[in-house]
Amino acid sequence: MDVGVQAARKGLDPASDVFNSDCPGRTVLDHVTSRWGVLILASLREGPLRFYELRDRIGGISEKMLSQNLRVLGRDGLVAREVEPTLPPKVSYRLTPLGSGLAGPLQGLLDWVAGHTHDIVAAQRDHDAQG
């Protein structure tokens, strides 16, 4: 059976086949789909934000986690850090064109979750009640 799966994927570039365990895209997938990654990218969809605005927008994220995730998403080419040469310097974060292309589908995911949360909670309750 595994042979059929491998044959179906034959011809795909292993570097872009996220089902391949060696695919570097898996790391990016982890960054993008982490709780904070999704929320940071979706928050920046509306335009650039300062660090404290992002922190305040995303309830529950610590400054340390926000900083770490911004660095990771910046390294992935999804978020850009911009420093205005003022005293003190003003630092803001914005989506890159690559990040903008991703933020729309992620917003769709968040919209789906928001629209189905009650159904999912009810399903969880039903499941738990069955023991």
N, C-alpha and C positions, 0 to 999 in steps of 0.2 A: 504494500500500500504506500509506503514511504517513497518507493521508486516513482510512482505516478505523480506524487506531489513534486518531487524533484524534477521530473520530466516536464511538468506543466510550467515550472519556473525556468526551465532551460532557456538560455538565450538572454535572460535578464542580467543586467550588470550587477554583480554582487555588491558593489559599492552603493547601489541605490535600491536594493531589494531588502526592505526592513524585516522580511521574514527570514532572512539569512542571518545567522547568529554573528557573523563577522561584519555586518553592515554598519558603517559609521553613522548612518542615519538613525540607528537605535538610540544613540546618545542624544542626538538632537531631539528625537521623539520624547525622551525622558525629560529634557529641559523644557520643552514646549508644553507638554501635557501635565507637568507637575502642577499642584494646586496654585502655587505662586506664579509660575510661568504663565499660565492661562490668564490669571487675573491681571498681571502686569501688562501683558500684550493687549488685552481687551481694554484696559484703562487708558492706554496710550493711543488707542484707536481714534479718540476724539481730538487729539492734538498733543503737543509737547506739555509735559508737566515737570514741575520742580520735585525734588526728592520728597520734601515734606508733604506735597500735594498727593503724590503717589501713596505715601505711607498712610495718610489720612483717608484716602479713597478706598484702600484695601484693608478692611477691618481685620485685626488680628495678626498682621504681619509685623515682625520686629524690624527695627532698623538694620540689624545684622543680616537677617534673611533677605530683606529688600536689597541691600547692598550686594550680597553674594549673588542673588538672582540677576540683578542688573549687569553685573560683570559677566556672568555666564551668557546671558542673552546678547550682550554686546560682542562677546567673542564669537558667538554663532552668527553675527552679522544681522541680527534682528532689531536691535535697539542701538541708537547712537547717543552718546553723551556729548552735550554741547556746553562749553564754558564761555560765558561772557566776561570780557576783561574789565570788570568793574571792581570797586572796593566795597565790600568783599566780593569775590567773584560769584556770579550767578550761574548755577549749574542746572541744566534741564535735560530731560530725556525725551527722545522721540523715536517713533518707529522708522526704520530704514525702509526703502522700497520693498525689500524682501520681507520685512516684518509686517508691512501694510498688507501684503498679499496673503499673509497668514492670519492676520487679526480678524478679518471678515468671517472666515469659516469658524474660527474659535468663538466669535460672538454668536454664531449660529448654534454652536454647542451649548453655550451658556443660556441662550434663549430656550433651547430644548429642555435643559435641566430645570430652568425656572418654570416652564410650562407643565412639566411632568412631576415635579417634586411631590405633590400631594398623592399622585398615583403610586409613586415609588415607595413613599412612606407607608401607604396603605398595604402595598404588597409585602413590605418588610414585616409589618405588624401581623399580617395573615400567616406569613411563613413562620415567624417566631411562635405564634399561637399553636401551630401544628406540631411544634416540639422538635 
